[in-house]
Amino acid sequence: MKKYLYIISFGILMFSASLFSQELKPITKSEVLSKVLEQNTSLKISEQEFLKARAEYRQTNSVFLPNISASHSGVATTNPLMAFGTKLNQGILTPEDFNPDLLNNPDEVTGFATKFEIQQPLINLDGFYQRKAAKNKMDAVELQTLRNKDYLTFEVEKAYMQLQLAYKAVDVLEKSFEAAQENKKNADNSFKQGYLQRADVLSVDVRVSEVQNQLQSAKSNVKNASDYLSFLMNEKEASVFIPSDSLSVSSLSLTNSEIISEKRTDIKAMQLTTEAYESMYKADKMAFLPRLNAFGSYELYDQNIFQGSANGYLVGAQLNWNLFEGYKNVGKAQRSKAQYNQSMLEYEQYVSQSTLDLNKANRMLTDADNKLKLTSLALEQSEESLRIRTNRFKEGLEKTTDLLLAETQYAQKQLQYYQTIFEYNYAYLYLQFLTKE
């Protein structure tokens, strides 16, 4: 049995050495939060989403701004109509050009034209609503980005507490391991003196092995918590972080934990998304109305390339009305109406879900508060029980099984107490996250 325990101890020592052979890096919560807000990948993705939405909104400037283009073309033709028109544009017609033989069978004519065109939207009602929808979408994405920052702040708080909790567990189990080894030493001495049975010594050995396994798992949790913090900070190097402060009951304040505010950024983003769908529905309905656009062009003509001995301009306005496009516009309007109705229902569902989460979080905080008081009392009682039984065991007045039970209960109560502190702080942070505007 001793040989087996030595093998286990050696294996755990090797595991611990490999676990903490990585760089140990002290870190504060503010440092983590600063790096997360600066380097987190999901936050960068949200920022790109906003830039994309802003670019889509800027595209709708075409509702007000003109479309300007320039072109230069050259032709060579013997087509009677084109030949006559090319000469006419160049201003080089002579009386001989009206000869019927030349009109019907012209020589090859070359011509070059430089053309500047402008198209100016005047009244496009569907475009106005599309622009409004794009603006609402951009604002919604911006608010959602802010909400993502709030969520990452909350996630940093939770992850940092998980790291603190992991170190608390390591500390508790290391002390338990030291106590178990001391008890094993006392048990071995008592066995040699004939005060204990072999079965009692084996029970102590089993307890040492159990604590070793728990300590191994606790150190793995330290590494897991460190890895998650590295992930949040988008750091590629593997490090084992050491929190600058230990886990303790937080004294936080809540402004209003009873209702969900419609000013909360994610809820406001949902409202703007619904308004965007409403604007798109109105835009599809406005597509049934005519559009009014102005246009104009200025042209330069010559027989030689990049020359302009003759010129002319054209200005005008066009009222365009698509009366029927094979049910296309009707279908688009029906689709956008369904999307708008769906968005309203999703908004109502989201607010209802948020209210449900808030009520659950309030109950969770109340439960954690009660549990914290009970676990604190239980910890004091188990500590005193262990102290008494340890003293009696040293004097040979206590059974080994009773001492092991007291030792196990004390370690469990310590772990439960720190776990309850984590749950209590988490409930407060979650309520803050849910009620933050």
Secondary structure, 3 states (H helix, E strand, C coil): CHHHHHHHHHHHHHHHHHHCCCEEEEECHHHHHHHHHHHCHHHHHHHHHHHHHHHHHHHHHHHCCCEEEEEEEEEEECCHHHHHHHHHHHCCCCHHHHCHHHHHCCCCEEEEEEEEEEEEEEECHHHHHHHHHHHHHHHHHHHHHHHHHHHHHHHHHHHHHHHHHHHHHHHHHHHHHHHHHHHHHHHHHHHHCCCCCHHHHHHHHHHHHHHHHHHHHHHHHHHHHHHHHHHHHCCCCCEEEEECCCCCCCCCCCCCCCCCCCCCHHHHHHHHHHHHHHHHHHHHHHCCCCEEEEEEEEEEEECCCCCCCEEEEEEEEEEECCCCCCCHHHHHHHHHHHHHHHHHHHHHHHHHHHHHHHHHHHHHHHHHHHHHHHHHHHHHHHHHHHHHHHHHHHCCCCCHHHHHHHHHHHHHHHHHHHHHHHHHHHHHHHHHHHHCC
